[in-house]
Amino acid sequence: MVQFVAFLLIIFVRVTGAQNEQPCCAVASSIISQFSRQQLEALDRVAQTSEARHSQITQSVQVVADKQQRGELKLSQMESQLEQYMQELRAELQSQIDPLA
C-alpha cells in the first residue's frame, strides 16, 4: 500500500510543471509522513494488544499449573493417609489372627 501511494505521488510530481515541483514534493512528503505515522500507530496498537493477550495467556497457564500442583500435592497427601490407614488395618487384622493361631 505504501509503495502504491509513493508510486502515485512520484507520477503526480513528474506530471506537474517544474515551477510547481517544490510545493508538490512538500505535499507528497507530508502525505507519506502522515501515512507512515498512521501505520506505525496501528502497528503499536497491534503490538500492545498482542502483548496484553500474551500476558493473559501466561497468567492463565500459571493458574492451571498452580491448580495442578495443588491437586498433585493433595493426591500425594491422600495417598500417604491411605497407606497409613492400610498399615493400621493390617496390624489390627494381624493382632486378631495371632490369638487364633
C-alpha positions, 0 to 999 in steps of 0.5 A: 500500500505504501509503495502504491501511494509513493508510486502515485505521488512520484507520477503526480510530481513528474506530471506537474510543471517544474515551477510547481515541483517544490510545493508538490514534493512538500505535499507528497512528503507530508502525505507519506509522513502522515501515512507512515505515522498512521501505520506505525500507530496501528502497528503499536496498537497491534503490538500492545494488544498482542502483548496484553493477550500474551500476558493473559495467556501466561497468567492463565497457564500459571493458574492451571499449573498452580491448580495442578500442583495443588491437586498433585500435592493433595493426591500425594497427601491422600495417598500417604493417609491411605497407606497409613490407614492400610498399615493400621488395618493390617496390624489390627487384622494381624493382632486378631489372627495371632490369638487364633493361631 
